[in-house]
Amino acid sequence: MSADTPAWRVNAQDTLQHTTLAPQTEHRGRVEEIGDGVAMISGLENVGLEEVLQFSGGQVGFAQVLNDDSIGCVLLDTSTAVQAGDTVHGTGDVVKVPVGDALLGRVIDPLGRPLDGKGEIVTTQTLPIERPAPSIIERDLVTEPVQTGIIAVDTLFALGRGQRELIVGDHATGKTTLAIDTMIAQRSSDMICLYVAVGQKTSSVRRAIDALTSQGNFARCIVMVAGSASAPGLQWIAPYAGMTMAEHFRDTGQHALIVIDDLSKHAATHREIALLTRQSPGREAYPGDVFYLHARLLERAAKLSPAKGGGSLTALPIAETDSGNLSAYIPTNLISITDGQIVLDAALFHQGQKPAVDVGLSVSRVGGKTQAPVLRKAAGTLRLDYAQFLELEVFTRFGGMPDGHVRDQLRRGECIRAILRQPQHQPLRLIDEVALLSALHAGLLDTLSPPALASLRAALPDALDREAQTDRSLQSPCSPALAEGGMQDDTRDALLNMMKPLITAAVQGNPPDTGPPGGHESDGKANPGAASTSEDIS
């Protein structure tokens, strides 16, 4: 071939030489019905469950229901371009999503497509959204703590890496705020955070992203959005896609935290798809596999054994109740699946007790096994004291003058309640929590009013950092090694002596000038002086 031959001709001849000219078989089906993001298809006898199907217009979906004479296909794109009579063919593959470090710091949809306008996401690996959970032999004990920065959770219901803890409560009681604060608290840890929004309003997701950007380390976060306006198929696969992305970090020996907000809306989407594909309804019109729907999802969160890299995946699913009814179908399913639940009470929320954690109904089935030893020692009998206070408070409402001992218990209980009240997006470090609890245990906070406690909490972090630079005995408690060891008595005494001037200033209503930041994690991000809690996200 001469050098003057056009390039297009060279390419065409090369293509022809590598083309196999032989008969090819292809299974094609036909769209019989289409509506609400679900298509009923006939003619595809060899399609497998959850196989990706492609329509003639380029749209894709996956086979959700296999009947004798039809297939229920859930679309992952808009259904307006698909019409009855269009042809469909199977791809022989399942739904896969990209995984890897390229997703960090990005806002994506459940298929890994960018939504933040920062350009294309380039990854070299994809994994199926449905993967088997680690076997028992591949798992390890849950012993490492997850510091949420929320003193009510860290002291009363400690979480561990690899645990599944349900956050449940009525609408607008602080569920999303609690989860977002936990993600913000990981800004200086080695945990990678993933937030999955299922059926949420755009404004709610926007507030969550703004909080993570301004207060947390967004460069180590992934936000997946399948909003209320997204196709039902995208909302259905979102938790599974997010779990697959988080599993990649776990399987490479890293630690990940996934928040699924929320599984009540995911169950409603599953019910909608089931009814449209003519599956038999059961309790509350949910199909019979709704328990398995979430059980196989949350079972994938685990702490792996050292032989498997020692990584962990912690799951914080969120569920919504109606008028505090924890015995509803979906909440009871999730309570039985997970390793504990944090119950948020609407009455406490409207009374200004935020986070509105119901200490009577909340539980962590891992609990003290993962709690930092120094925090466990500082907390002492906090939960028992607070429970006794709540009982005494109920009885004193009937009238009568309590004796001195009861009045002391009530005063101490009020102090505990004020300590458990915490502004949103201002998580505390471990040393901050230990300092507050040590002062409470020593009786230094019994005379403080709630506003004075708020002032003390605001001034404490910078004061601890400043003191640690001059007092060698306080350098160890301010270090990350505090989570692995305990605190000596002399160190505890030095900590309490450092807090006494702060407590005095808080009582006088004039906290000392904290000066320039001294290494506090939230420097330049949070406003520790804000004692009030703004409106909840969820």
TISE-849642 format. One line per field, with one value per residue (C-alpha): residue number from 1; residue in one letter; x, y, z. Coordinates in nm, 3 decimals, padded with zeros to 5 digits. Each point is the difference from the previous one (the first is absolute). Layout:
nr <- (NUM_...)
rest <- (A_...)
px <- (X_...)
py <- (Y_...)
pz <- (Z_...)
REM end
This chain:
nr <- (1_2_3_4_5_6_7_8_9_10_11_12_13_14_15_16_17_18_19_20_21_22_23_24_25_26_27_28_29_30_31_32_33_34_35_36_37_38_39_40_41_42_43_44_45_46_47_48_49_50_51_52_53_54_55_56_57_58_59_60_61_62_63_64_65_66_67_68_69_70_71_72_73_74_75_76_77_78_79_80_81_82_83_84_85_86_87_88_89_90_91_92_93_94_95_96_97_98_99_100_101_102_103_104_105_106_107_108_109_110_111_112_113_114_115_116_117_118_119_120_121_122_123_124_125_126_127_128_129_130_131_132_133_134_135_136_137_138_139_140_141_142_143_144_145_146_147_148_149_150_151_152_153_154_155_156_157_158_159_160_161_162_163_164_165_166_167_168_169_170_171_172_173_174_175_176_177_178_179_180_181_182_183_184_185_186_187_188_189_190_191_192_193_194_195_196_197_198_199_200_201_202_203_204_205_206_207_208_209_210_211_212_213_214_215_216_217_218_219_220_221_222_223_224_225_226_227_228_229_230_231_232_233_234_235_236_237_238_239_240_241_242_243_244_245_246_247_248_249_250_251_252_253_254_255_256_257_258_259_260_261_262_263_264_265_266_267_268_269_270_271_272_273_274_275_276_277_278_279_280_281_282_283_284_285_286_287_288_289_290_291_292_293_294_295_296_297_298_299_300_301_302_303_304_305_306_307_308_309_310_311_312_313_314_315_316_317_318_319_320_321_322_323_324_325_326_327_328_329_330_331_332_333_334_335_336_337_338_339_340_341_342_343_344_345_346_347_348_349_350_351_352_353_354_355_356_357_358_359_360_361_362_363_364_365_366_367_368_369_370_371_372_373_374_375_376_377_378_379_380_381_382_383_384_385_386_387_388_389_390_391_392_393_394_395_396_397_398_399_400_401_402_403_404_405_406_407_408_409_410_411_412_413_414_415_416_417_418_419_420_421_422_423_424_425_426_427_428_429_430_431_432_433_434_435_436_437_438_439_440_441_442_443_444_445_446_447_448_449_450_451_452_453_454_455_456_457_458_459_460_461_462_463_464_465_466_467_468_469_470_471_472_473_474_475_476_477_478_479_480_481_482_483_484_485_486_487_488_489_490_491_492_493_494_495_496_497_498_499_500_501_502_503_504_505_506_507_508_509_510_511_512_513_514_515_516_517_518_519_520_521_522_523_524_525_526_527_528_529_530_531_532_533_534_535_536_537_538)
rest <- (M_S_A_D_T_P_A_W_R_V_N_A_Q_D_T_L_Q_H_T_T_L_A_P_Q_T_E_H_R_G_R_V_E_E_I_G_D_G_V_A_M_I_S_G_L_E_N_V_G_L_E_E_V_L_Q_F_S_G_G_Q_V_G_F_A_Q_V_L_N_D_D_S_I_G_C_V_L_L_D_T_S_T_A_V_Q_A_G_D_T_V_H_G_T_G_D_V_V_K_V_P_V_G_D_A_L_L_G_R_V_I_D_P_L_G_R_P_L_D_G_K_G_E_I_V_T_T_Q_T_L_P_I_E_R_P_A_P_S_I_I_E_R_D_L_V_T_E_P_V_Q_T_G_I_I_A_V_D_T_L_F_A_L_G_R_G_Q_R_E_L_I_V_G_D_H_A_T_G_K_T_T_L_A_I_D_T_M_I_A_Q_R_S_S_D_M_I_C_L_Y_V_A_V_G_Q_K_T_S_S_V_R_R_A_I_D_A_L_T_S_Q_G_N_F_A_R_C_I_V_M_V_A_G_S_A_S_A_P_G_L_Q_W_I_A_P_Y_A_G_M_T_M_A_E_H_F_R_D_T_G_Q_H_A_L_I_V_I_D_D_L_S_K_H_A_A_T_H_R_E_I_A_L_L_T_R_Q_S_P_G_R_E_A_Y_P_G_D_V_F_Y_L_H_A_R_L_L_E_R_A_A_K_L_S_P_A_K_G_G_G_S_L_T_A_L_P_I_A_E_T_D_S_G_N_L_S_A_Y_I_P_T_N_L_I_S_I_T_D_G_Q_I_V_L_D_A_A_L_F_H_Q_G_Q_K_P_A_V_D_V_G_L_S_V_S_R_V_G_G_K_T_Q_A_P_V_L_R_K_A_A_G_T_L_R_L_D_Y_A_Q_F_L_E_L_E_V_F_T_R_F_G_G_M_P_D_G_H_V_R_D_Q_L_R_R_G_E_C_I_R_A_I_L_R_Q_P_Q_H_Q_P_L_R_L_I_D_E_V_A_L_L_S_A_L_H_A_G_L_L_D_T_L_S_P_P_A_L_A_S_L_R_A_A_L_P_D_A_L_D_R_E_A_Q_T_D_R_S_L_Q_S_P_C_S_P_A_L_A_E_G_G_M_Q_D_D_T_R_D_A_L_L_N_M_M_K_P_L_I_T_A_A_V_Q_G_N_P_P_D_T_G_P_P_G_G_H_E_S_D_G_K_A_N_P_G_A_A_S_T_S_E_D_I_S)
px <- (00.000_00.146_00.080_-00.267_-00.285_-00.247_-00.003_-00.370_00.054_00.280_-00.221_-00.292_00.210_00.148_-00.349_-00.115_00.299_-00.083_-00.374_-00.149_-00.256_-00.226_-00.357_-00.060_-00.287_-00.147_-00.293_-00.236_-00.314_-00.283_-00.137_-00.362_-00.076_00.186_-00.080_00.140_00.352_-00.094_-00.027_-00.163_00.192_-00.075_00.218_00.319_00.001_00.371_00.033_00.126_-00.115_00.145_00.154_00.046_-00.234_00.051_-00.280_00.011_00.027_00.311_-00.176_00.091_-00.176_00.030_-00.222_-00.170_-00.278_00.009_-00.345_-00.086_-00.110_00.144_00.285_-00.035_00.278_00.084_00.140_00.311_-00.070_-00.304_-00.289_-00.152_00.216_-00.102_-00.323_-00.201_00.129_00.366_00.254_00.211_00.300_00.197_00.361_00.099_00.134_-00.126_-00.005_00.353_00.132_00.347_00.209_00.324_00.163_-00.116_-00.347_00.124_-00.117_-00.266_-00.380_-00.129_-00.312_-00.041_00.167_00.310_-00.079_00.111_-00.261_00.234_00.122_00.365_00.061_00.002_00.095_00.271_00.027_00.155_-00.217_-00.371_-00.181_-00.356_-00.245_-00.114_00.288_00.002_00.063_00.325_-00.024_00.035_00.357_00.096_-00.124_00.166_-00.128_-00.129_00.234_00.117_-00.212_-00.168_00.013_-00.316_00.088_-00.349_00.041_-00.343_00.095_00.367_-00.069_-00.331_-00.013_00.356_00.040_00.270_00.162_-00.193_-00.324_-00.346_-00.186_-00.349_-00.098_-00.378_-00.253_-00.289_00.026_00.222_00.143_00.370_00.075_00.199_00.171_00.120_00.144_00.160_00.160_00.148_00.150_00.135_00.166_00.208_00.175_00.327_-00.044_00.090_-00.363_-00.142_-00.362_-00.276_-00.342_-00.281_-00.312_-00.304_-00.316_00.112_-00.087_00.267_00.007_00.067_00.285_00.141_00.012_00.174_00.263_00.055_00.049_00.252_00.184_00.022_00.046_00.138_00.265_-00.196_00.308_-00.048_-00.376_-00.225_-00.356_-00.239_-00.332_-00.312_-00.249_-00.375_-00.011_00.236_-00.121_-00.129_00.269_00.277_-00.157_-00.022_00.364_00.146_00.061_00.153_00.220_00.117_00.076_00.210_00.202_00.058_00.092_00.286_00.170_-00.073_00.142_00.322_00.068_-00.152_-00.290_-00.327_-00.323_-00.322_-00.318_-00.317_-00.267_-00.244_-00.114_-00.367_-00.014_00.200_-00.259_-00.279_00.176_00.032_-00.372_-00.083_00.208_-00.145_-00.358_00.073_00.153_-00.307_00.171_-00.228_-00.031_00.035_00.000_-00.046_00.001_00.372_00.111_00.114_00.371_00.025_00.184_00.253_00.031_00.167_00.150_00.227_00.096_00.098_00.166_00.277_00.121_00.271_00.341_00.232_00.259_00.373_00.030_-00.242_00.178_-00.167_-00.221_-00.343_-00.329_-00.234_-00.362_-00.237_-00.336_-00.279_-00.370_-00.302_-00.287_-00.354_-00.098_00.279_-00.137_00.304_-00.217_-00.074_00.110_00.319_00.136_-00.041_00.168_00.298_00.023_00.025_00.262_00.234_00.225_-00.193_-00.200_00.016_-00.359_-00.075_-00.306_-00.215_-00.106_00.362_00.083_-00.278_00.109_00.340_00.191_00.212_00.110_-00.333_00.134_-00.243_00.237_-00.266_-00.072_00.346_00.256_00.330_00.046_00.376_00.028_00.270_00.215_00.086_-00.002_00.333_00.119_00.061_-00.351_-00.155_00.174_-00.099_-00.365_-00.029_-00.364_-00.120_-00.276_-00.132_00.010_-00.185_-00.265_-00.058_-00.031_-00.266_-00.201_00.033_-00.097_-00.327_-00.087_00.082_-00.253_-00.277_00.098_00.157_00.331_00.284_00.268_00.357_00.134_-00.271_00.063_00.369_-00.090_-00.234_00.266_00.257_-00.247_-00.066_00.374_00.027_-00.284_00.170_00.327_-00.181_-00.150_00.231_-00.014_-00.010_00.311_00.227_00.123_00.233_00.337_00.062_00.203_-00.280_-00.252_00.234_00.061_-00.371_-00.084_00.293_-00.115_-00.355_00.115_00.205_-00.308_00.151_-00.296_-00.288_-00.044_00.016_-00.310_-00.062_00.124_00.314_00.059_-00.038_00.263_00.231_-00.038_00.079_00.318_00.125_00.159_00.234_00.086_00.099_00.217_00.166_00.066_00.139_00.272_00.132_-00.094_00.169_-00.239_-00.289_00.171_-00.084_-00.376_-00.018_00.156_-00.180_00.165_-00.257_-00.250_00.226_00.110_-00.117_00.065_00.221_-00.124_00.256_-00.104_-00.364_00.082_00.187_-00.298_-00.241_00.231_00.015_-00.382_-00.067_00.075_-00.218_-00.284_00.035_-00.007_-00.302_-00.188_00.077_-00.123_00.333_00.203_00.368_00.137_00.113_00.243_00.122_-00.079_00.242_-00.043_-00.370_-00.143_-00.286_00.213_-00.138_-00.295_-00.244_-00.136_00.036_-00.166_-00.336_-00.195_-00.329_-00.083_-00.136_-00.273_00.051_00.093_-00.222)
py <- (00.000_00.334_00.279_00.217_-00.229_00.198_-00.085_-00.080_-00.266_-00.159_-00.012_-00.144_-00.277_-00.083_-00.024_-00.233_-00.229_-00.045_-00.042_-00.349_-00.038_-00.268_-00.034_00.141_-00.075_00.264_-00.028_00.292_00.081_00.245_00.259_-00.089_00.260_00.298_00.233_00.148_-00.117_-00.367_-00.181_-00.339_-00.184_-00.316_-00.221_-00.021_-00.356_-00.024_00.315_-00.046_00.175_00.352_-00.020_00.336_00.052_00.260_00.166_00.108_00.365_-00.063_-00.005_-00.275_-00.185_-00.325_-00.306_00.007_-00.259_-00.311_-00.139_-00.286_00.229_00.341_00.183_00.293_00.244_00.298_00.290_00.187_00.291_00.212_-00.207_00.270_-00.101_-00.368_-00.099_-00.317_-00.196_00.098_-00.278_-00.115_-00.230_-00.148_00.088_-00.306_00.226_00.134_00.356_00.111_00.324_00.157_-00.022_00.154_00.316_00.202_00.018_00.177_00.359_-00.042_00.012_-00.282_-00.190_-00.374_-00.093_00.202_00.287_00.343_00.250_00.273_00.140_-00.079_-00.206_-00.368_-00.261_-00.229_-00.338_-00.328_-00.240_-00.077_-00.240_-00.142_00.170_-00.338_-00.180_-00.276_00.101_-00.113_-00.345_-00.054_-00.130_00.318_00.228_00.122_00.129_00.357_00.163_00.332_00.306_00.240_00.342_00.182_00.321_-00.011_-00.040_-00.162_-00.276_-00.049_-00.033_-00.187_-00.198_-00.038_-00.108_-00.225_-00.035_-00.262_00.055_00.069_00.254_00.115_00.366_00.010_00.269_00.210_00.252_00.301_-00.126_00.023_-00.334_00.142_00.254_-00.278_-00.194_00.307_00.098_-00.349_00.047_00.342_-00.154_-00.222_00.301_-00.088_-00.379_-00.265_-00.077_00.068_00.115_-00.061_00.166_-00.159_00.215_-00.207_00.190_00.315_00.355_00.192_00.271_-00.260_-00.153_00.345_00.080_-00.329_00.068_00.354_-00.133_-00.260_00.258_00.271_-00.209_-00.336_-00.138_-00.024_-00.123_-00.334_-00.017_-00.126_00.128_-00.212_00.160_-00.180_00.275_-00.008_00.106_-00.279_-00.310_-00.274_-00.231_00.239_00.034_-00.379_-00.072_00.297_-00.181_-00.300_00.219_00.199_-00.319_-00.130_00.323_-00.014_-00.370_00.081_00.202_-00.269_-00.276_00.198_00.016_00.343_00.109_00.137_00.140_-00.001_00.192_-00.106_00.269_-00.157_-00.362_00.083_00.181_-00.282_-00.251_00.219_00.002_-00.379_-00.026_00.229_-00.209_-00.325_00.118_00.125_-00.336_-00.177_-00.172_-00.119_00.259_-00.095_00.195_00.373_-00.089_-00.080_-00.312_-00.303_00.057_00.345_-00.144_-00.172_00.326_00.175_-00.305_-00.084_00.367_00.063_-00.339_00.130_00.237_-00.179_00.008_-00.225_-00.230_00.082_-00.271_00.203_00.331_00.107_00.262_00.096_00.133_00.165_00.060_00.264_-00.063_00.248_-00.083_00.220_-00.080_00.133_00.152_-00.189_-00.340_-00.227_-00.308_00.085_-00.247_00.161_00.130_-00.342_-00.167_00.233_-00.024_-00.378_00.024_00.256_-00.011_00.264_00.315_00.367_00.113_00.370_00.129_00.277_00.128_00.041_00.174_00.256_00.059_00.107_-00.313_-00.051_-00.257_-00.141_-00.345_-00.214_-00.171_-00.252_-00.138_00.041_-00.279_-00.113_-00.377_00.044_00.292_-00.009_-00.245_00.279_00.299_00.169_-00.112_00.356_00.102_-00.304_00.089_00.367_-00.082_-00.231_-00.033_00.282_-00.200_-00.133_00.346_00.154_-00.276_00.053_00.374_-00.050_-00.220_00.251_00.286_-00.174_-00.054_00.357_00.131_-00.125_00.258_-00.022_00.124_-00.247_-00.041_00.119_-00.322_-00.004_00.367_-00.077_-00.283_00.226_00.272_-00.251_-00.144_00.345_00.039_-00.333_00.097_00.331_-00.181_-00.240_00.300_00.088_00.247_-00.153_-00.030_00.052_-00.350_-00.030_-00.169_-00.289_00.215_00.260_-00.267_-00.144_00.345_00.077_-00.338_00.013_00.341_-00.133_-00.302_00.225_00.215_00.315_00.056_-00.051_00.374_00.104_00.110_-00.127_00.330_-00.019_-00.360_00.110_00.271_-00.252_-00.243_00.278_00.108_-00.348_-00.127_00.293_00.014_-00.367_00.048_00.305_-00.175_-00.310_00.215_00.100_-00.291_-00.325_-00.209_00.113_-00.072_-00.371_00.047_00.243_-00.255_-00.270_-00.264_00.092_-00.233_-00.300_00.058_00.148_00.317_00.009_00.162_00.281_00.077_00.005_00.238_00.228_-00.005_00.096_00.277_00.142_00.001_00.177_00.353_-00.075_-00.110_00.312_00.221_-00.184_00.052_00.371_00.009_00.121_-00.283_00.083_00.104_-00.318_00.192_-00.135_-00.365_-00.244_-00.301_-00.075_-00.212_00.233_00.314_00.235_-00.226_-00.025_00.271_-00.155_00.296_-00.072_-00.174_-00.024_-00.266_00.105_-00.179_-00.370_-00.134_-00.308)
pz <- (00.000_-00.106_00.240_-00.166_00.112_00.217_00.370_-00.001_-00.262_00.200_00.309_-00.195_-00.152_00.340_00.148_-00.276_00.047_00.371_-00.048_00.016_-00.278_00.143_00.125_00.350_00.236_00.226_00.237_-00.031_00.191_-00.029_00.242_00.072_00.268_00.140_00.287_00.322_-00.075_-00.048_-00.333_-00.059_-00.273_-00.198_-00.216_00.208_00.128_00.091_00.209_00.355_00.316_00.037_-00.349_-00.170_-00.296_-00.271_-00.194_-00.363_00.102_00.213_00.338_00.246_00.279_00.190_00.025_00.339_-00.049_-00.220_-00.087_-00.234_-00.282_00.092_00.170_00.238_-00.085_00.222_-00.201_00.111_-00.235_-00.071_-00.128_-00.219_-00.299_00.024_-00.173_-00.040_-00.297_00.040_-00.027_00.293_00.021_00.287_00.067_00.202_00.277_00.333_00.131_00.090_00.148_-00.001_00.318_00.116_00.131_-00.301_00.159_00.315_00.032_-00.267_-00.020_-00.219_-00.095_00.073_-00.330_00.085_-00.237_00.130_00.118_00.128_-00.333_00.080_-00.309_-00.084_00.259_-00.135_00.169_-00.107_00.197_00.021_00.232_00.009_00.233_00.136_00.173_00.261_00.360_00.164_00.156_00.373_-00.034_-00.188_00.281_00.316_00.333_00.013_00.252_-00.148_00.087_-00.239_00.165_-00.105_00.185_00.152_00.373_00.046_-00.246_00.087_00.372_00.006_-00.328_-00.126_-00.363_-00.144_-00.338_-00.192_00.193_-00.145_00.210_-00.099_00.044_00.031_00.085_-00.123_-00.280_00.081_00.328_-00.088_-00.166_-00.290_00.224_00.230_-00.294_-00.160_00.332_00.021_-00.347_00.097_00.307_-00.232_-00.155_00.174_00.014_-00.257_-00.086_-00.347_00.013_-00.253_00.021_-00.205_-00.039_-00.106_-00.088_00.183_-00.099_-00.187_00.268_00.273_-00.199_-00.068_00.371_00.072_-00.267_00.130_00.354_-00.114_-00.212_00.265_00.315_-00.110_-00.233_-00.324_-00.187_00.177_-00.055_-00.277_-00.035_-00.206_-00.089_-00.119_00.075_00.010_-00.366_-00.113_-00.179_00.236_-00.132_00.108_00.345_00.028_-00.088_00.196_00.336_-00.178_-00.221_00.302_00.192_-00.290_-00.014_00.376_-00.016_-00.235_00.275_00.259_-00.220_-00.052_00.374_00.060_00.221_-00.138_00.139_-00.202_00.084_-00.185_00.022_00.011_-00.029_00.065_-00.333_-00.158_00.124_-00.141_-00.338_00.015_00.077_-00.292_-00.240_00.135_-00.049_-00.352_-00.090_00.144_00.293_00.279_00.278_00.364_00.327_-00.064_-00.374_00.011_-00.193_00.195_-00.069_00.162_00.302_-00.224_-00.196_00.294_00.174_-00.292_-00.029_00.362_00.043_-00.225_00.274_00.195_00.165_-00.200_00.151_-00.028_-00.266_-00.214_00.060_00.325_-00.165_00.131_-00.130_00.250_-00.101_00.140_-00.169_00.070_00.029_00.060_00.234_00.009_00.337_00.173_-00.102_00.022_-00.050_-00.363_-00.266_-00.136_00.336_00.165_-00.296_00.021_00.380_-00.028_-00.278_00.157_00.308_00.191_-00.051_00.097_00.052_-00.034_00.183_-00.146_00.343_00.111_-00.327_00.041_00.360_-00.130_00.104_-00.310_-00.098_00.120_00.093_00.199_00.245_00.101_-00.347_-00.154_00.025_-00.150_00.000_-00.022_00.240_00.265_-00.196_-00.242_00.234_00.065_00.346_00.119_-00.107_00.165_00.327_-00.025_-00.079_00.301_00.104_-00.226_-00.164_00.331_00.159_-00.292_00.000_00.374_-00.057_-00.267_00.240_00.285_-00.226_-00.085_00.366_00.104_-00.251_00.229_00.260_00.342_00.127_-00.062_00.265_-00.038_-00.150_-00.267_-00.077_-00.051_-00.236_-00.196_-00.022_-00.123_-00.250_-00.142_-00.039_-00.183_-00.231_-00.079_-00.081_-00.234_-00.183_-00.289_-00.291_-00.346_-00.218_00.301_00.092_00.298_00.008_00.234_00.241_00.009_00.097_00.264_00.150_00.030_00.149_00.244_00.122_00.033_00.197_00.231_00.067_-00.153_-00.234_00.243_00.060_-00.365_-00.187_-00.356_-00.158_00.213_-00.113_-00.361_00.055_00.165_-00.289_-00.247_00.179_00.091_-00.328_-00.056_00.370_-00.006_-00.307_00.148_00.331_-00.173_-00.156_00.343_00.227_-00.103_00.208_-00.221_-00.331_00.016_00.056_-00.290_-00.235_-00.202_00.222_00.266_-00.163_00.056_00.359_00.324_00.196_00.307_00.320_-00.018_-00.356_00.105_00.287_-00.239_-00.235_00.278_00.126_-00.350_-00.022_00.330_-00.135_-00.301_00.225_00.214_-00.307_-00.136_00.327_-00.016_-00.357_-00.131_-00.153_-00.045_-00.336_-00.172_-00.219_-00.331_-00.075_00.152_-00.224_00.058_-00.280_-00.081_-00.024_-00.259_-00.069_00.287_00.224_00.345_00.163_-00.156_00.274_-00.186_-00.251_-00.337_-00.189_-00.060_-00.343_00.001)
REM end
